[in-house]
Amino acid sequence: EQLNRIEEGMDQINKDMREAEKTLTELNKCCGLCVCPCNRTKNFESSKAYRATWGDGTENSDHVISMQPRSINQQQPQTSGGPSGGYITRITNDAREDEMDENLTQVGNILGNLKNMALDMGNEIDAQNKQIDRINVKVSVN
């Protein structure tokens, strides 16, 4: 959320700078008889760095994140090997082995969920790193 607010702030700064440049250009037209410091302003929108960061001045929507992390609801037991499909090899085939197998199945599901959460967190961190890079480019241009 903070990164989104920072990036929105940078977009607002860019918009304000464009508006200020337009105003300065209009002032230059009004007071053409006197020496105006407005003439000394450089069009910041003409630089290569500006165009690479902000594009042609239209809303730059190609940086919008359109894919959200997916939620994983795995209620199916994950089986691994064995003729019975469980985690342990049955010897006595009693309730104790059933409970052990159920517990190992739950642990397997939890580990699978943790793995998926870690992958989603990694994807989110990558997306935020890219957003930070975009913000840094915008800061250096402004």
Secondary structure as GFF3:
##gff-version 3
##sequence-region A 1 142
A	DSSP	alpha_helix	2	30	.	.	.	ID=ss1
A	DSSP	three_ten_helix	37	40	.	.	.	ID=ss2
A	DSSP	three_ten_helix	44	46	.	.	.	ID=ss3
A	DSSP	alpha_helix	48	54	.	.	.	ID=ss4
A	DSSP	alpha_helix	95	141	.	.	.	ID=ss5
###
